[in-house]
Each structure stands twice: as structure tokens, then as C-alpha cells.
Amino acid sequence: MAEVSAKPTGDQPALTEPFEIGGVEISNRVLLAPLASIGNWFVRLQAKRFGAGLAVSEMVSSFGLHYGNEKTMKELLRIHPDEHPVSIQLFGQSPEAMESAARIAAQAGADLIDINMGCPVPKVRKTGAGAQLLSDPELALDLARAAREGSGLPVTVKIRSGLMPGDRSGFDLSVRLVEEAGVAGVGFHPRVAKQGHKGQPDYAMARELGETIDVPMIISGGLSSAAAARNAYEQSGATAVMIARGSLGYPWVFAELTGQEVVPPSREAVMDELAWVMERAEEHLGEERAGRYLRKFYPWYLDQLDVPKIVRNELCQTAGLRRAREIVAEIRNGEPVVA
């Protein structure tokens, strides 16, 4: 397997070097970010298979755990024994529910608890959760304390730099979360919530934060490729990088960043990985639900292949897992036949 140096050009440690978050050892400095409605156990396990040192779960409702919602408990909190260490990300705005949820997540096997303080989606913000917590720092501090108390585990936060252009409320809150609530790490997305995923991240602000706090500052946002992640790592002076969209359909990004395979994956390798994802989805959700769920996954893999549009459309529109497997087999053979 081809090798590439993961050592940055400055004085930072190589991305392959281990580090700790609150005493939990992470084998390298390349992490899978929380991916809403995507980052379930098999997506996290895939990232670990390709070299990620830590994977963070999709957002899990603290209220869902607190009140024992069946889907939340059985699906979103499912942890595979081979994915440790794993961080479970919780969201919500009630310290009582957060403490309870963190306790349940710890009992389920989480190694760390992460609190979402960065989601810019209006339906999350209007509840007072996600990035909206930047406007209520006292509540944010209470939530972090509650998660620590409930779980007994290291607690981290995923946070935006602010809400609106020119706003540094996320920076200021991050410092307080470390100093006053004892959070063990900060996943910092140096864009304001108003930007969503657009615009240039403010890596200078991220560097300032990293120099201000005495816990790991993990850079996130805009890391669409291994090259972008290395650039962000160096510009921000971060402790580690957190890959989100750049890993969708391309888990090889973790191998690239940890000094492993750098040759673009073959058609067969891409199809093998898609087949693995389909098997795990069926294991997770059952055949009927998996067939529908996987439709958002197919484009991520097909983007790497030369597939006729008519075949691509059929695969992405089919809700049946059996037919999807037939189409995938046809694509693999290079002679797709549309029914």
C-alpha cells in the first residue's frame, strides 16, 4: 500500500501521532465528525476501518434518551464493539434531560460525550439547542456540567465561532466551557451559523482559540478532501482534524490522512465498499427500511464512477434493496442493464 508522510510542515505533531481527550487515548489525529442522520454505528465503524482515530455519532436527542424513545435507544445509541473509542453526540436544551441522557449513553458504552452547540439548522435552533446555545452561554455551561455529572466521562463540545458575521460568541463560550465547565476538548467550526457550510473558515480565529485553551482544539468545517484537511490543520494549529462531508462515499480520506493509501480506489474497491455499506444497512434497519435509507448513500459512491445517467437514476430512486443489489452488480460488471 502506498505511503505518504502525515507530518505537517510546521512544528505540529504528525496526524499519525496519538493524543488524549480527557484521559481517553486517541490513536491518531484524524476524526470522523458527527454527521446528522448519517453517522450511525456502521458509518463510524467504516471510518475506523480506514484509519480514523475517533468517530463521533450523529446527533442524538437528549430528550429521546431521557424519555426512553425506542428508536433513539435501539438505533441511534447502538455501538459496535469494534468502534471504540467512540463519542456520542447529544443535543438539547434541558440540563436535566442532558444529565440523564449522558448517563444512558455512558451505560451504553460511550467513551466520550459530545454536546452539539453548532448545528445551524432552524428546526434545531428554534428549540434552543444547537448553535442557538451561543446566545445563552449560562445554559450552555449548565448543559456541559450536567453531561459531565451524568456520564462521569470526558465531555467535549462541537461549536460554531458565532451566530452572525462579526460575532465571536462561540469563541468566547468555548473559553468559558473549558475554564468553568471543565470540557475536555472543543470541536471548532470557524464559520458563523449564518454561513452554514459556505464561505472561508476563519482559521486565524481557530488558531487563537487553540492558543487560549489548554485542551485539544479540533478543527472542523470545509474539510472536503485530504489536502483541505492538511491545510486547515496547519493554518489553524489544531490538535486534530475532524472530517465530515469529505468522507461521504470516500472513507479512503482517513487512509490518506494517516499515511496509508493515496492511489485513487479502483472501481472494484468502490463497489466492494458500497456492498459493505448495503449489508450493514440491512443489518441495522432490516431490508425494507434499508432500501429507502440507502438512497442518500448511492450518489456518494457513484460520483467516483463513470455510470450512465439512466442507471444512476434508477439506483438512486429504487426503494427495494434486492433491485438495488442487482443494479450494483450490473455496474460492477460494467454492463448495466436497466429494467
C-alpha positions as CSV (number, residue, x, y, z in Angstrom):
1,M,0.0,0.0,0.0
2,A,1.4,3.4,-0.9
3,E,2.7,5.6,1.8
4,V,2.7,9.3,2.3
5,S,4.0,11.4,5.1
6,A,1.4,12.7,7.5
7,K,3.9,15.2,9.1
8,P,2.8,18.9,8.6
9,T,5.4,21.4,7.5
10,G,5.5,23.3,10.8
11,D,6.0,22.2,14.4
12,Q,2.8,20.4,14.8
13,P,2.7,16.7,15.6
14,A,2.1,14.4,12.6
15,L,-1.5,13.4,12.1
16,T,-0.5,9.9,12.8
17,E,0.6,10.7,16.4
18,P,-1.7,9.8,19.3
19,F,-3.2,12.3,21.7
20,E,-5.7,12.4,24.6
21,I,-9.1,13.9,25.2
22,G,-9.8,13.9,29.0
23,G,-7.5,10.9,29.5
24,V,-9.0,8.9,26.6
25,E,-6.2,7.9,24.3
26,I,-6.9,8.5,20.6
27,S,-4.6,6.6,18.2
28,N,-4.2,9.4,15.7
29,R,-5.4,13.0,15.0
30,V,-7.9,12.2,12.2
31,L,-11.5,12.1,13.4
32,L,-14.9,11.5,11.9
33,A,-17.2,14.4,12.7
34,P,-20.8,14.0,13.7
35,L,-23.0,13.7,10.6
36,A,-26.7,14.3,11.3
37,S,-28.9,11.4,10.2
38,I,-25.8,9.6,8.8
39,G,-23.2,8.9,11.5
40,N,-24.7,5.6,12.8
41,W,-22.6,2.7,14.1
42,F,-21.7,1.3,10.7
43,V,-20.6,4.7,9.2
44,R,-18.5,5.2,12.3
45,L,-17.1,1.6,12.0
46,Q,-16.3,2.3,8.4
47,A,-14.3,5.4,9.3
48,K,-12.4,3.3,11.9
49,R,-11.7,0.6,9.4
50,F,-10.0,3.1,7.2
51,G,-7.9,4.7,9.9
52,A,-9.9,7.3,11.9
53,G,-8.7,7.5,15.5
54,L,-12.1,8.5,16.8
55,A,-15.6,8.7,15.4
56,V,-18.4,10.8,16.8
57,S,-22.0,9.8,16.4
58,E,-24.8,11.6,14.6
59,M,-26.9,13.9,16.8
60,V,-28.8,12.0,19.4
61,S,-31.7,13.8,21.2
62,S,-31.1,14.1,24.9
63,F,-34.9,14.1,25.3
64,G,-35.2,10.9,23.3
65,L,-32.8,9.1,25.6
66,H,-34.2,10.7,28.7
67,Y,-37.8,9.6,27.9
68,G,-36.7,6.2,26.5
69,N,-37.8,6.6,22.9
70,E,-37.4,3.2,21.3
71,K,-35.8,4.3,18.1
72,T,-33.3,6.6,19.9
73,M,-32.4,3.9,22.3
74,K,-32.1,0.9,19.9
75,E,-30.8,2.6,16.7
76,L,-29.1,5.9,17.4
77,L,-27.4,4.7,20.6
78,R,-26.2,1.4,19.0
79,I,-22.4,1.0,19.4
80,H,-20.4,-1.7,17.7
81,P,-17.7,-3.4,19.8
82,D,-15.0,-2.7,17.2
83,E,-15.5,1.1,17.0
84,H,-14.1,2.1,20.4
85,P,-13.2,4.7,21.3
86,V,-16.5,6.3,20.3
87,S,-18.1,9.6,21.2
88,I,-21.9,10.0,21.4
89,Q,-23.1,13.5,20.4
90,L,-26.1,14.8,22.3
91,F,-28.3,17.8,21.6
92,G,-30.9,19.6,23.6
93,Q,-31.5,22.5,25.9
94,S,-32.6,20.9,29.2
95,P,-29.8,20.3,31.8
96,E,-32.0,17.6,33.4
97,A,-32.5,15.7,30.2
98,M,-28.8,16.2,29.3
99,E,-27.6,14.7,32.6
100,S,-30.0,11.7,32.2
101,A,-29.1,11.2,28.5
102,A,-25.4,11.4,29.2
103,R,-25.8,8.7,31.9
104,I,-27.6,6.4,29.5
105,A,-25.0,7.0,26.8
106,A,-22.2,6.1,29.2
107,Q,-24.1,2.9,30.2
108,A,-24.4,2.0,26.5
109,G,-20.7,2.1,26.1
110,A,-19.7,5.6,25.1
111,D,-16.1,6.6,25.8
112,L,-16.8,10.4,25.5
113,I,-19.9,12.6,25.4
114,D,-20.1,15.5,22.9
115,I,-22.6,18.3,23.0
116,N,-23.9,19.9,19.8
117,M,-23.6,23.7,20.1
118,G,-23.1,24.3,16.4
119,C,-26.0,23.0,14.4
120,P,-27.3,25.9,12.3
121,V,-30.5,24.2,11.1
122,P,-33.5,26.3,12.0
123,K,-35.6,23.4,13.4
124,V,-32.9,22.7,15.9
125,R,-32.1,26.3,16.8
126,K,-35.8,27.2,17.4
127,T,-35.8,24.7,20.2
128,G,-32.9,26.5,21.9
129,A,-30.4,23.7,21.0
130,G,-27.5,23.6,18.6
131,A,-26.0,27.0,17.6
132,Q,-28.7,28.8,19.5
133,L,-26.9,28.0,22.7
134,L,-24.4,30.6,21.7
135,S,-27.0,33.2,22.7
136,D,-27.4,31.7,26.1
137,P,-24.0,30.9,27.5
138,E,-25.1,30.2,31.0
139,L,-27.4,27.4,29.8
140,A,-24.6,26.1,27.6
141,L,-22.4,25.9,30.7
142,D,-25.1,24.1,32.7
143,L,-25.6,21.6,29.9
144,A,-21.8,20.8,29.9
145,R,-21.8,20.4,33.6
146,A,-24.9,18.2,33.5
147,A,-23.3,15.9,30.9
148,R,-20.2,15.5,33.0
149,E,-22.2,14.8,36.1
150,G,-24.5,12.3,34.4
151,S,-21.9,10.4,32.5
152,G,-18.7,10.6,34.5
153,L,-17.0,10.7,31.1
154,P,-14.9,13.4,29.4
155,V,-17.3,15.9,27.7
156,T,-16.5,17.8,24.5
157,V,-18.4,20.3,22.5
158,K,-18.9,20.9,18.8
159,I,-19.3,24.6,18.3
160,R,-19.5,27.4,15.7
161,S,-17.5,30.6,16.0
162,G,-20.6,32.7,16.3
163,L,-24.1,33.3,15.1
164,M,-23.8,36.2,12.7
165,P,-20.9,37.8,10.8
166,G,-18.6,39.6,13.1
167,D,-19.8,37.6,16.1
168,R,-17.3,35.8,18.3
169,S,-19.7,34.4,20.8
170,G,-18.7,30.8,20.0
171,F,-15.0,31.7,20.6
172,D,-15.9,33.3,24.0
173,L,-18.2,30.5,25.0
174,S,-15.5,27.9,24.1
175,V,-13.1,29.5,26.6
176,R,-15.7,29.6,29.3
177,L,-16.7,26.0,28.7
178,V,-13.1,24.9,29.3
179,E,-12.4,27.1,32.2
180,E,-15.8,27.0,34.0
181,A,-17.4,23.7,32.9
182,G,-14.4,21.6,32.5
183,V,-15.0,20.4,29.0
184,A,-12.1,18.2,27.7
185,G,-12.0,19.3,24.1
186,V,-13.5,21.7,21.6
187,G,-14.5,20.8,18.1
188,F,-14.3,24.2,16.5
189,H,-16.0,25.1,13.2
190,P,-14.7,28.6,12.5
191,R,-17.7,29.8,10.5
192,V,-20.8,31.6,12.0
193,A,-24.1,29.8,12.0
194,K,-25.5,32.2,9.4
195,Q,-22.9,30.9,6.8
196,G,-23.9,27.3,7.1
197,H,-21.3,25.4,5.1
198,K,-20.4,28.3,2.8
199,G,-17.6,30.8,2.9
200,Q,-14.0,30.6,4.0
201,P,-13.4,29.3,7.6
202,D,-11.6,31.6,9.9
203,Y,-8.5,29.6,10.7
204,A,-6.8,32.5,12.3
205,M,-9.6,32.6,14.9
206,A,-9.2,28.9,15.4
207,R,-5.5,29.3,16.0
208,E,-6.2,32.0,18.5
209,L,-8.6,29.7,20.3
210,G,-6.1,26.8,20.3
211,E,-3.6,29.1,21.9
212,T,-6.1,30.2,24.5
213,I,-7.5,27.0,25.9
214,D,-5.5,24.2,27.4
215,V,-7.4,21.3,26.0
216,P,-7.5,19.9,22.4
217,M,-8.9,22.2,19.8
218,I,-10.1,20.1,16.9
219,I,-10.7,21.9,13.6
220,S,-13.8,21.2,11.6
221,G,-15.6,22.8,8.6
222,G,-14.8,22.8,4.9
223,L,-12.6,19.8,5.0
224,S,-13.7,18.3,1.7
225,S,-10.5,16.4,0.9
226,A,-7.3,15.2,2.5
227,A,-5.5,18.3,1.1
228,A,-8.1,20.6,2.6
229,A,-7.8,18.9,5.9
230,R,-4.0,19.2,5.9
231,N,-4.2,22.8,5.0
232,A,-6.7,23.5,7.8
233,Y,-4.6,21.6,10.3
234,E,-1.5,23.7,9.5
235,Q,-3.3,27.0,9.3
236,S,-5.3,26.6,12.5
237,G,-2.5,25.0,14.6
238,A,-5.2,22.5,15.7
239,T,-4.7,19.4,17.8
240,A,-6.5,17.2,15.3
241,V,-8.8,17.4,12.3
242,M,-12.5,16.4,12.1
243,I,-13.7,15.2,8.7
244,A,-17.4,15.3,7.8
245,R,-18.6,15.7,4.2
246,G,-15.2,14.8,2.8
247,S,-15.7,11.2,4.0
248,L,-19.1,10.7,2.4
249,G,-18.6,7.8,0.0
250,Y,-14.9,8.3,0.3
251,P,-13.6,6.7,3.6
252,W,-10.2,6.5,1.9
253,V,-9.7,10.1,3.1
254,F,-8.9,8.6,6.5
255,A,-6.3,6.3,5.0
256,E,-4.8,9.2,3.1
257,L,-4.5,11.4,6.2
258,T,-3.0,8.7,8.3
259,G,-0.2,7.9,5.8
260,Q,-1.8,5.0,4.1
261,E,-3.2,4.5,0.6
262,V,-3.0,7.5,-1.7
263,V,-3.8,5.8,-5.0
264,P,-7.4,6.5,-6.1
265,P,-9.5,3.5,-5.3
266,S,-10.3,1.2,-8.2
267,R,-13.9,0.7,-9.5
268,E,-13.9,-2.7,-7.8
269,A,-12.8,-1.2,-4.5
270,V,-15.6,1.4,-4.6
271,M,-18.2,-1.2,-5.4
272,D,-16.9,-3.5,-2.6
273,E,-17.3,-0.7,-0.2
274,L,-20.8,0.2,-1.3
275,A,-21.7,-3.5,-1.0
276,W,-20.3,-3.5,2.6
277,V,-22.4,-0.4,3.4
278,M,-25.6,-2.1,2.0
279,E,-25.0,-5.2,4.0
280,R,-24.5,-3.2,7.2
281,A,-27.6,-1.0,6.5
282,E,-29.7,-4.1,6.2
283,E,-28.3,-5.5,9.4
284,H,-29.1,-2.2,11.1
285,L,-32.6,-1.4,9.7
286,G,-33.9,-4.5,8.0
287,E,-34.4,-5.0,4.3
288,E,-37.4,-2.7,3.8
289,R,-36.1,0.4,5.7
290,A,-32.6,-0.1,4.5
291,G,-33.7,0.1,0.9
292,R,-35.1,3.5,1.4
293,Y,-32.4,4.8,3.7
294,L,-29.6,3.9,1.3
295,R,-30.8,6.1,-1.5
296,K,-28.9,9.0,0.0
297,F,-25.7,6.9,0.1
298,Y,-25.6,5.8,-3.5
299,P,-24.7,9.1,-5.1
300,W,-21.6,9.5,-2.8
301,Y,-20.2,6.3,-4.3
302,L,-21.4,6.7,-7.9
303,D,-19.7,10.1,-8.1
304,Q,-16.4,8.2,-8.3
305,L,-17.5,6.1,-11.2
306,D,-18.4,6.6,-14.8
307,V,-22.0,5.4,-14.6
308,P,-24.7,6.1,-17.2
309,K,-27.2,8.7,-16.0
310,I,-30.2,6.3,-16.6
311,V,-28.6,3.7,-14.4
312,R,-27.6,6.2,-11.8
313,N,-31.1,7.5,-11.6
314,E,-32.7,4.1,-11.3
315,L,-30.4,3.1,-8.4
316,C,-31.0,6.4,-6.6
317,Q,-34.7,6.1,-7.0
318,T,-35.3,2.5,-6.1
319,A,-36.6,1.7,-2.7
320,G,-36.1,-2.1,-3.0
321,L,-32.8,-3.5,-1.6
322,R,-33.0,-6.5,-3.8
323,R,-33.2,-4.5,-7.0
324,A,-30.5,-2.1,-5.8
325,R,-28.2,-5.1,-5.4
326,E,-29.0,-6.2,-8.9
327,I,-28.1,-2.7,-10.3
328,V,-24.9,-2.6,-8.2
329,A,-23.9,-6.0,-9.6
330,E,-24.6,-4.7,-13.1
331,I,-22.5,-1.6,-12.5
332,R,-19.7,-3.7,-11.1
333,N,-19.7,-5.9,-14.3
334,G,-19.5,-2.8,-16.5
335,E,-22.6,-3.8,-18.4
336,P,-25.6,-2.2,-16.5
337,V,-29.0,-3.3,-17.7
338,V,-31.9,-1.1,-16.7
339,A,-35.2,-3.0,-16.1
